């Protein structure tokens, strides 16, 4: 199982979507980092990360997401995370990253947020 699902689709409203699965940990976060660096390099304006397949995230995974968030600030890119399990969401809340990232329950809510 790969971490990033390469369906890498776009919604009708021009938002790119990455479907994530498995564990985002020290072993797998470099793959996610590579994909997100490409998104930052191409100045992806709006990106949704689907966490519905993610079972676990550690500090290396969080660092990868923070790096992408910082890179998007240079070109005013926006990112929304959705579909997190309670377990994964609690990690974000524990380190107060819910204050940094837009974390929503559904794809529809994330899409709406990015189009406001």
N, C-alpha and C positions, 0 to 999 in steps of 0.2 A: 504494500500500500504506500503510495507516495503521499507526501504531505500536502502538496498543492495539486488540486484537480485542474488539469489543463484545459477544461472546457472554457475557462477564461472568457466568459461571455459578456456581452453588453446588453443592457436593458434597452427598451425602446426609447428611453430618455437619455441615452448616451453615457450611462454609468457603467463602469467596468466592474465585474464581479469575479472574485476568486473564491472558490469553494475549498476550504481547508479540511483535513481529516487526520485522525491519529493523534499522536502526541507532538506538541511543539516544545521540544526539549533540546538539550545540548547536541544531541545526535542529528536532529532534523532541522533545527533553526537555520543552519547555513543555506539549506535549499530555499527556505522562505525568504531569507535575506537576499539571495540572488534574484529571486523573482521581484521582490519589492524594490530592489535597486534599479532594475530595468524599468519598473513603473515610474520611479522617480526620474530616471534619466529621460524618459519620453514625456515627462510632465503630465502624467495622468491626472486630469482635473478632478475627477470624482471616482472613488473606489470604495466598493463594499466588500468586506471580508465576511464570508459565511462561516461561522464557527460551529454550525450544527453537527459536524462530524468530528470535532475536536474533543478529546477525552481529558487532556491534561496539558497544562502549559507551565513552564518553569521560568526562572529569571532570564535565561538566555533567549527564550521566546519573547518575553516582555521587552527585553533590550532591543531585539530585532524590530518590534513594532514601534518602539520609541524612536529608533533611528529613522524609520520611514516617516513617522510623523514630523520629525525635525526637518527632513529633506523636503517635505511637501510645503513647508512654510515659505520656502524661497520662491515658490511659484503660486502660492495661495491655493494649493490642492486641498481637497477635503477627503476624509476617510470616515466610514461608519462601519461599526462592527455589529453583527446581529447573530441570533441563533445560539447563544451561549448556554451551556448547561449551568445549573446552579453552582456546581463545583468549580468550573472555569471562571464564572463571573465572580465568585468569592475571592479568587486570587487577585483579580483586578481591583476589587473593592478593598482588599486587605492593604494593598500598596497605594491606594487612592488614585489609581489610573482611570477610574470612572469620571474623574474630574478633568482628565486630559482627552480621553477618547469619547466619541459619541457611541454609546452602547445601547442598542435597541433590541427588542424581542424578535421582531419579524422583518423579513425582507421588505415588505411593503412600507413599514415604518422607516426603515433605513433609506429606502428610495425617496420617500416623501421628504425626509430630513435633508438629504443632499440636494433636492431640487427647490428648497426654500430660498 
